[in-house]
Amino acid sequence: MEPEPQTNVQPLPFAKRSALLYKLQKNKLTLVGGILLGVIILSAILAPLLTSYNPNVIDAANKFQAPSWSHWFGTDEVGRDIFTRILFGARISLGLGILAILIAALIGLIIGTISGYFGGVIDQAIMRMMDMILAFPTLILAMALASALGPSIQNAMIAIAIIKIPVYVRLARSETLSLRESLFVKSAQTFGIHPFRIIRKHIMPNSVSPVIIQGTLDVGDAILLIATLGFLGLGAQPPAPEWGAMISIGWKYLLDFWWYPTFPCLFLFLSAGALNLIGDGIRDVLDPKSSR
């Protein structure tokens, strides 16, 4: 059995990893975004320790209580503590947003590398399917898919993953078209290595960098889409403490009880903003073309 040629992908040495961390830390906006997102994630994880209220227990006697020491963000129309619901809602909004992008990126990377490596009819068929998905406005397609699958937070996540896949397919395909002409890939083909092994061992590791960059930038958008679907009644269903669903009900009481929709909106804004700052920083570090 002939030895397999070595790929040019090597684990990052400690010095290089340290240099990447240093560059990220040097970017003040990225550092602010990381700290802010870390606080939100840590608060969501420690939610049972940070509040003594149950996010779904109704307390009609305390409905529409203004922010106070007892209820930091006030209460909603049935007396539930809004601070508690926001903390538990972070688990849903952030968790499903990240998971949707991970699914889209993984599937897109696999399909894109296969499309770019084999080319021909396979490439044309895959790319025309991706073009069909990209032809629809993102939100309209997400609404249509979520409605067709049935209103639920899981189906909302699946809908968002589906509409995001073409972006990663195009990125991975673009990298693969360049990599398949590389010397180490040609060498692997000469040794008679199976095409799918070449894709897995040589193409995918070298195509993952732009996918990671795009993924970090897309997580914030995915969280906003999940909140939007929840706002429209196509995502999380009552009594789930999801930010979009909370805003959907709370905006009706904005003039009289401003705290109800304001705090979920604020946390949604902070989370999406923090993720975008982190994504910009990772892009600047991993993509030499974007260096300022």
C-alpha positions as a Python dict, from the first residue, in 0.01 Angstrom:
ca = {
    (1, 'M'): (0, 0, 0),
    (2, 'E'): (145, 332, -109),
    (3, 'P'): (198, 593, 161),
    (4, 'E'): (-51, 880, 157),
    (5, 'P'): (99, 1219, 75),
    (6, 'Q'): (101, 1463, 359),
    (7, 'T'): (-149, 1749, 359),
    (8, 'N'): (-15, 2099, 409),
    (9, 'V'): (-246, 2153, 707),
    (10, 'Q'): (-54, 2136, 1034),
    (11, 'P'): (-178, 2205, 1387),
    (12, 'L'): (-109, 2560, 1490),
    (13, 'P'): (201, 2572, 1708),
    (14, 'F'): (167, 2725, 2052),
    (15, 'A'): (346, 3043, 1942),
    (16, 'K'): (106, 3098, 1653),
    (17, 'R'): (-200, 3032, 1868),
    (18, 'S'): (-66, 3282, 2119),
    (19, 'A'): (-16, 3536, 1840),
    (20, 'L'): (-378, 3491, 1728),
    (21, 'L'): (-504, 3540, 2084),
    (22, 'Y'): (-285, 3849, 2118),
    (23, 'K'): (-430, 3998, 1800),
    (24, 'L'): (-783, 3935, 1922),
    (25, 'Q'): (-708, 4089, 2260),
    (26, 'K'): (-545, 4390, 2095),
    (27, 'N'): (-870, 4468, 1913),
    (28, 'K'): (-1058, 4661, 2181),
    (29, 'L'): (-1400, 4629, 2017),
    (30, 'T'): (-1358, 4253, 1982),
    (31, 'L'): (-1253, 4235, 2347),
    (32, 'V'): (-1562, 4434, 2450),
    (33, 'G'): (-1782, 4204, 2243),
    (34, 'G'): (-1621, 3895, 2396),
    (35, 'I'): (-1666, 4020, 2751),
    (36, 'L'): (-2026, 4123, 2689),
    (37, 'L'): (-2117, 3793, 2525),
    (38, 'G'): (-1936, 3603, 2800),
    (39, 'V'): (-2139, 3782, 3067),
    (40, 'I'): (-2465, 3705, 2888),
    (41, 'I'): (-2377, 3337, 2836),
    (42, 'L'): (-2254, 3298, 3194),
    (43, 'S'): (-2573, 3463, 3324),
    (44, 'A'): (-2783, 3220, 3119),
    (45, 'I'): (-2590, 2920, 3250),
    (46, 'L'): (-2615, 3041, 3611),
    (47, 'A'): (-2977, 3157, 3576),
    (48, 'P'): (-3112, 2927, 3853),
    (49, 'L'): (-2854, 3077, 4091),
    (50, 'L'): (-2914, 3439, 3991),
    (51, 'T'): (-3291, 3439, 4040),
    (52, 'S'): (-3535, 3266, 4271),
    (53, 'Y'): (-3832, 3296, 4034),
    (54, 'N'): (-3964, 3037, 3790),
    (55, 'P'): (-3981, 3179, 3435),
    (56, 'N'): (-4321, 3022, 3363),
    (57, 'V'): (-4506, 3046, 3697),
    (58, 'I'): (-4802, 3286, 3685),
    (59, 'D'): (-4850, 3537, 3968),
    (60, 'A'): (-5152, 3745, 3865),
    (61, 'A'): (-5139, 3950, 4188),
    (62, 'N'): (-4806, 4102, 4074),
    (63, 'K'): (-4874, 4167, 3706),
    (64, 'F'): (-4720, 4476, 3543),
    (65, 'Q'): (-4498, 4556, 3840),
    (66, 'A'): (-4245, 4829, 3755),
    (67, 'P'): (-3871, 4754, 3792),
    (68, 'S'): (-3778, 4729, 4159),
    (69, 'W'): (-3545, 4546, 4396),
    (70, 'S'): (-3792, 4255, 4396),
    (71, 'H'): (-3825, 4244, 4017),
    (72, 'W'): (-3522, 4409, 3852),
    (73, 'F'): (-3685, 4429, 3509),
    (74, 'G'): (-4046, 4435, 3629),
    (75, 'T'): (-4314, 4175, 3559),
    (76, 'D'): (-4530, 4091, 3258),
    (77, 'E'): (-4905, 4069, 3202),
    (78, 'V'): (-4943, 3757, 3417),
    (79, 'G'): (-4691, 3848, 3688),
    (80, 'R'): (-4388, 3655, 3563),
    (81, 'D'): (-4048, 3806, 3643),
    (82, 'I'): (-3904, 3954, 3320),
    (83, 'F'): (-3542, 3936, 3439),
    (84, 'T'): (-3581, 3563, 3499),
    (85, 'R'): (-3745, 3505, 3163),
    (86, 'I'): (-3468, 3698, 2984),
    (87, 'L'): (-3198, 3486, 3149),
    (88, 'F'): (-3369, 3159, 3062),
    (89, 'G'): (-3459, 3298, 2719),
    (90, 'A'): (-3089, 3352, 2647),
    (91, 'R'): (-3046, 2976, 2653),
    (92, 'I'): (-3302, 2944, 2375),
    (93, 'S'): (-3209, 3242, 2159),
    (94, 'L'): (-2830, 3208, 2181),
    (95, 'G'): (-2820, 2829, 2189),
    (96, 'L'): (-3044, 2774, 1887),
    (97, 'G'): (-2883, 3058, 1691),
    (98, 'I'): (-2538, 2905, 1735),
    (99, 'L'): (-2667, 2554, 1664),
    (100, 'A'): (-2842, 2665, 1344),
    (101, 'I'): (-2518, 2814, 1209),
    (102, 'L'): (-2314, 2509, 1310),
    (103, 'I'): (-2554, 2284, 1118),
    (104, 'A'): (-2557, 2513, 814),
    (105, 'A'): (-2177, 2548, 813),
    (106, 'L'): (-2113, 2174, 844),
    (107, 'I'): (-2361, 2077, 572),
    (108, 'G'): (-2246, 2365, 349),
    (109, 'L'): (-1879, 2266, 390),
    (110, 'I'): (-1951, 1905, 291),
    (111, 'I'): (-2171, 1992, -8),
    (112, 'G'): (-1944, 2275, -126),
    (113, 'T'): (-1625, 2069, -123),
    (114, 'I'): (-1795, 1783, -308),
    (115, 'S'): (-1936, 2025, -565),
    (116, 'G'): (-1605, 2201, -623),
    (117, 'Y'): (-1395, 1884, -633),
    (118, 'F'): (-1602, 1681, -878),
    (119, 'G'): (-1725, 1971, -1095),
    (120, 'G'): (-1922, 1896, -1409),
    (121, 'V'): (-2286, 1789, -1384),
    (122, 'I'): (-2267, 1742, -1006),
    (123, 'D'): (-2135, 2093, -958),
    (124, 'Q'): (-2395, 2246, -1187),
    (125, 'A'): (-2685, 2062, -1022),
    (126, 'I'): (-2577, 2159, -670),
    (127, 'M'): (-2509, 2521, -751),
    (128, 'R'): (-2839, 2569, -934),
    (129, 'M'): (-3018, 2438, -624),
    (130, 'M'): (-2825, 2683, -409),
    (131, 'D'): (-2909, 2966, -649),
    (132, 'M'): (-3279, 2881, -617),
    (133, 'I'): (-3258, 2916, -238),
    (134, 'L'): (-3060, 3240, -263),
    (135, 'A'): (-3317, 3384, -506),
    (136, 'F'): (-3569, 3422, -221),
    (137, 'P'): (-3545, 3698, 40),
    (138, 'T'): (-3398, 3544, 356),
    (139, 'L'): (-3678, 3637, 595),
    (140, 'I'): (-3958, 3543, 351),
    (141, 'L'): (-3806, 3200, 291),
    (142, 'A'): (-3749, 3146, 665),
    (143, 'M'): (-4113, 3234, 732),
    (144, 'A'): (-4234, 3000, 458),
    (145, 'L'): (-4023, 2708, 580),
    (146, 'A'): (-4112, 2761, 946),
    (147, 'S'): (-4480, 2782, 856),
    (148, 'A'): (-4461, 2467, 642),
    (149, 'L'): (-4276, 2271, 912),
    (150, 'G'): (-4508, 2398, 1185),
    (151, 'P'): (-4464, 2675, 1442),
    (152, 'S'): (-4203, 2564, 1698),
    (153, 'I'): (-3861, 2675, 1810),
    (154, 'Q'): (-3698, 2360, 1668),
    (155, 'N'): (-3855, 2410, 1326),
    (156, 'A'): (-3750, 2776, 1331),
    (157, 'M'): (-3392, 2664, 1386),
    (158, 'I'): (-3414, 2413, 1100),
    (159, 'A'): (-3558, 2680, 869),
    (160, 'I'): (-3272, 2919, 950),
    (161, 'A'): (-3013, 2645, 898),
    (162, 'I'): (-3159, 2565, 555),
    (163, 'I'): (-3157, 2924, 430),
    (164, 'K'): (-2796, 2971, 550),
    (165, 'I'): (-2654, 2658, 382),
    (166, 'P'): (-2601, 2813, 33),
    (167, 'V'): (-2366, 3078, 173),
    (168, 'Y'): (-2131, 2811, 308),
    (169, 'V'): (-2165, 2596, -1),
    (170, 'R'): (-2044, 2882, -220),
    (171, 'L'): (-1755, 2961, 16),
    (172, 'A'): (-1638, 2599, 38),
    (173, 'R'): (-1675, 2548, -337),
    (174, 'S'): (-1469, 2857, -412),
    (175, 'E'): (-1185, 2734, -191),
    (176, 'T'): (-1208, 2382, -334),
    (177, 'L'): (-1180, 2500, -695),
    (178, 'S'): (-844, 2652, -603),
    (179, 'L'): (-725, 2367, -381),
    (180, 'R'): (-798, 2086, -627),
    (181, 'E'): (-524, 2227, -853),
    (182, 'S'): (-272, 2231, -566),
    (183, 'L'): (33, 2008, -574),
    (184, 'F'): (-60, 1808, -264),
    (185, 'V'): (-405, 1725, -407),
    (186, 'K'): (-257, 1626, -743),
    (187, 'S'): (-8, 1409, -558),
    (188, 'A'): (-288, 1237, -365),
    (189, 'Q'): (-474, 1169, -690),
    (190, 'T'): (-157, 1022, -841),
    (191, 'F'): (-131, 777, -552),
    (192, 'G'): (-486, 662, -628),
    (193, 'I'): (-643, 777, -303),
    (194, 'H'): (-1023, 767, -304),
    (195, 'P'): (-1178, 1107, -393),
    (196, 'F'): (-1385, 1125, -75),
    (197, 'R'): (-1075, 1057, 133),
    (198, 'I'): (-896, 1339, -47),
    (199, 'I'): (-1190, 1568, 23),
    (200, 'R'): (-1199, 1471, 391),
    (201, 'K'): (-825, 1475, 459),
    (202, 'H'): (-697, 1744, 226),
    (203, 'I'): (-973, 1970, 93),
    (204, 'M'): (-1197, 2024, 395),
    (205, 'P'): (-924, 2121, 646),
    (206, 'N'): (-796, 2383, 402),
    (207, 'S'): (-1144, 2518, 323),
    (208, 'V'): (-1265, 2562, 680),
    (209, 'S'): (-1111, 2904, 752),
    (210, 'P'): (-1353, 3118, 543),
    (211, 'V'): (-1642, 2906, 671),
    (212, 'I'): (-1544, 2984, 1031),
    (213, 'I'): (-1517, 3355, 953),
    (214, 'Q'): (-1860, 3362, 789),
    (215, 'G'): (-2008, 3155, 1070),
    (216, 'T'): (-1899, 3397, 1341),
    (217, 'L'): (-2057, 3680, 1145),
    (218, 'D'): (-2380, 3486, 1084),
    (219, 'V'): (-2458, 3383, 1443),
    (220, 'G'): (-2584, 3730, 1531),
    (221, 'D'): (-2807, 3730, 1223),
    (222, 'A'): (-2940, 3384, 1314),
    (223, 'I'): (-3033, 3503, 1665),
    (224, 'L'): (-3221, 3797, 1515),
    (225, 'L'): (-3402, 3565, 1272),
    (226, 'I'): (-3505, 3330, 1554),
    (227, 'A'): (-3637, 3630, 1748),
    (228, 'T'): (-3818, 3754, 1436),
    (229, 'L'): (-3988, 3419, 1380),
    (230, 'G'): (-4081, 3413, 1748),
    (231, 'F'): (-4223, 3765, 1716),
    (232, 'L'): (-4437, 3650, 1421),
    (233, 'G'): (-4562, 3343, 1608),
    (234, 'L'): (-4365, 3098, 1390),
    (235, 'G'): (-4093, 3022, 1645),
    (236, 'A'): (-4113, 2965, 2019),
    (237, 'Q'): (-4465, 2916, 2148),
    (238, 'P'): (-4604, 3035, 2485),
    (239, 'P'): (-4505, 3002, 2761),
    (240, 'A'): (-4144, 2955, 2639),
    (241, 'P'): (-3928, 3249, 2758),
    (242, 'E'): (-3787, 3336, 2416),
    (243, 'W'): (-3688, 3698, 2347),
    (244, 'G'): (-3879, 3737, 2020),
    (245, 'A'): (-4197, 3589, 2166),
    (246, 'M'): (-4165, 3820, 2468),
    (247, 'I'): (-4129, 4124, 2242),
    (248, 'S'): (-4427, 4008, 2035),
    (249, 'I'): (-4653, 4039, 2338),
    (250, 'G'): (-4473, 4322, 2515),
    (251, 'W'): (-4482, 4581, 2237),
    (252, 'K'): (-4859, 4611, 2280),
    (253, 'Y'): (-4799, 4749, 2629),
    (254, 'L'): (-4507, 4976, 2538),
    (255, 'L'): (-4678, 5308, 2616),
    (256, 'D'): (-4808, 5206, 2958),
    (257, 'F'): (-4553, 4947, 3069),
    (258, 'W'): (-4232, 5039, 2885),
    (259, 'W'): (-4013, 4784, 3065),
    (260, 'Y'): (-4194, 4481, 2922),
    (261, 'P'): (-4064, 4499, 2561),
    (262, 'T'): (-3763, 4722, 2633),
    (263, 'F'): (-3544, 4478, 2827),
    (264, 'P'): (-3584, 4180, 2587),
    (265, 'C'): (-3505, 4419, 2298),
    (266, 'L'): (-3198, 4547, 2484),
    (267, 'F'): (-3058, 4198, 2542),
    (268, 'L'): (-3127, 4100, 2181),
    (269, 'F'): (-2942, 4411, 2064),
    (270, 'L'): (-2647, 4352, 2298),
    (271, 'S'): (-2613, 3984, 2202),
    (272, 'A'): (-2625, 4046, 1827),
    (273, 'G'): (-2388, 4343, 1858),
    (274, 'A'): (-2138, 4145, 2068),
    (275, 'L'): (-2139, 3858, 1819),
    (276, 'N'): (-2082, 4094, 1528),
    (277, 'L'): (-1785, 4255, 1707),
    (278, 'I'): (-1636, 3912, 1775),
    (279, 'G'): (-1697, 3805, 1415),
    (280, 'D'): (-1523, 4116, 1281),
    (281, 'G'): (-1224, 4049, 1506),
    (282, 'I'): (-1192, 3684, 1401),
    (283, 'R'): (-1221, 3788, 1036),
    (284, 'D'): (-940, 4041, 1077),
    (285, 'V'): (-716, 3777, 1237),
    (286, 'L'): (-788, 3480, 1010),
    (287, 'D'): (-829, 3665, 679),
    (288, 'P'): (-505, 3842, 577),
    (289, 'K'): (-690, 4031, 301),
    (290, 'S'): (-903, 4211, 560),
    (291, 'S'): (-611, 4337, 768),
    (292, 'R'): (-620, 4709, 821),
}
